[in-house]
């Protein structure tokens, strides 16, 4: 229905209104009779008449007058539908007609409680709890948030945002109600803004020790499906979503016009920057823009034609990189060929993008063993998960992997007729007599650490191998006395022993045949899974395995160590895996488990590799450093007419009132994922950005570039798990507090800086002074600045 002319006169009749227009046309508008009730007294309705062209805001104003609600109290309306359900009237700027209100419909007015909650949001059986909460009076803003299940990331982001003074005042003074944008297609119908406002009002009412953000969590999950459920997320990602959602819900621009982005095209930076900011404000104008948005200059240079593209783009926060070390510390165990030496634990510094050969070179500096006489393996569950080649990348090794480096004989054959050595992977197994199955490997269990043993190819016999292994195990395996075996066996053993290498002697030759089988990911097969019979190749002259009674027996097995391989292919030279099988009694008698598990730590393990702390200014310098675009994100050069890997440089042009700095601690590449635990030292006060802002500066307004810290979001833990907390400065008391979900406690300034700092919130000093001036005009002055000791001690909420 069109709006009525201002010069129209209205005649009121019992059931209708007759509007007499200045012209000869007349329009009859039927009035709507509504039943107004209070939420606290649903049985006492008040009848009021409204025109269909009246706004819902007039209905709310009439209800407030009727029920004598003070101007300081906040109210909202509900309508009762025919089926008895209730529906919120969120947008009070629409007409009665647009809201589909009908005569006789019940309109309920609800008044917000003193503790910031709404009566309709409380369960029916919590009246006593509400009275206790309203009786409690603490410092406004000192309120915890209950962890609903992996929601510490959300609590941390909310606590940081809640302690941005100008934004919190905006919500506490209900200025947001006039700016809710219900028709923005990019927004969330005002629901995120209203849910956040409810949280702020509860937290800053001073009537809660902690609150449950269940409604807010539900709203966030409704509009951002990635936050559905109770998985752990990133506090910065939620913060980014929340700032964008609040901006669109509170955008003063109701209809966004199309704005074409223009390049500088040689024009002065001042002109281009002003044009870019004005274009941004033509589409985006909210309290979020006023508080958090700044402007940076982006310069792209084509590497082929030299074309320079300059644009000015708005930002809501700065994601600054941390200086990354190109070195990596790895812990390995070195296993010598000398059986008398225990395995040694080493801590090695290697290139992050290095190869396995770099790991061997680093170890060679500690041991004096040539890198060519080393083999690197990942040991998992008493077996070789993988045996690495020298050219493989170190990025495939994770910090949690157990890496063993074995000394073997020389890798390369000296000449065509020289004798080659074969490197055999050796497993240890114990027979379990309690399980009697037809297939022997079902009753065998792996134990201990596997070995890589060099054996001369021309001595690949079972007896020779038995004595070689007996020698390699001699540190923790006791040789049987002459009483344990008959004379014939002993004599045979001595004859075999005479052909063994002497202790300390190393046979030159190739350590690994090209066909040596390697254990891969499939080696995580459980021992109960039966592998098919494998025609494993091997020397045809190998004699039968068990001619006499030994301490253990030898069997060829697959890479899992779970199945026997009793036949060999004589046409190839690939070597099998060998299992040393122990009977329980023999193992108990001759095998020293304590000695077998023993190892020594090299002196390098005791060295503490301290990472030098990084200044926040260094991170900002890195942010403004020239970089080359990656292949996945090329730039289209309008001169070359093709995509180019251009150089890009970002410079700060204009800074916001509240500057959010996101430290990029989580590093994701094609080859690795890690969290950087570098200590970033950041100032609590007087963070000076004058040297980073390239916009011509006014020397008389230096405070426009100086910032004070007001909040920090912390992350403890690693990539897969962790915990988020918050340090925040209370805007009223100036006292710093530590927010750990529902627990809140006061802290001092020297506790704020840590390796866990993740997102920093800084407030410009001129804004802080403006806020203090406004506050001092209405109440006694608070502390001079965040971080300054308050005059009265704040409460400790646990």
Order of alpha helices (4+ residues) and beta strands (2+ residues): beta-beta-beta-beta-beta-alpha-beta-beta-beta-alpha-beta-alpha-alpha-alpha-beta-alpha-alpha-alpha-alpha-beta-beta-beta-beta-beta-alpha-beta-beta-beta-beta-beta-beta-alpha-alpha-beta-beta-alpha-alpha-beta-beta-alpha-beta-beta-beta-beta-beta-beta-beta-beta-beta-beta-beta-beta-beta-beta-alpha
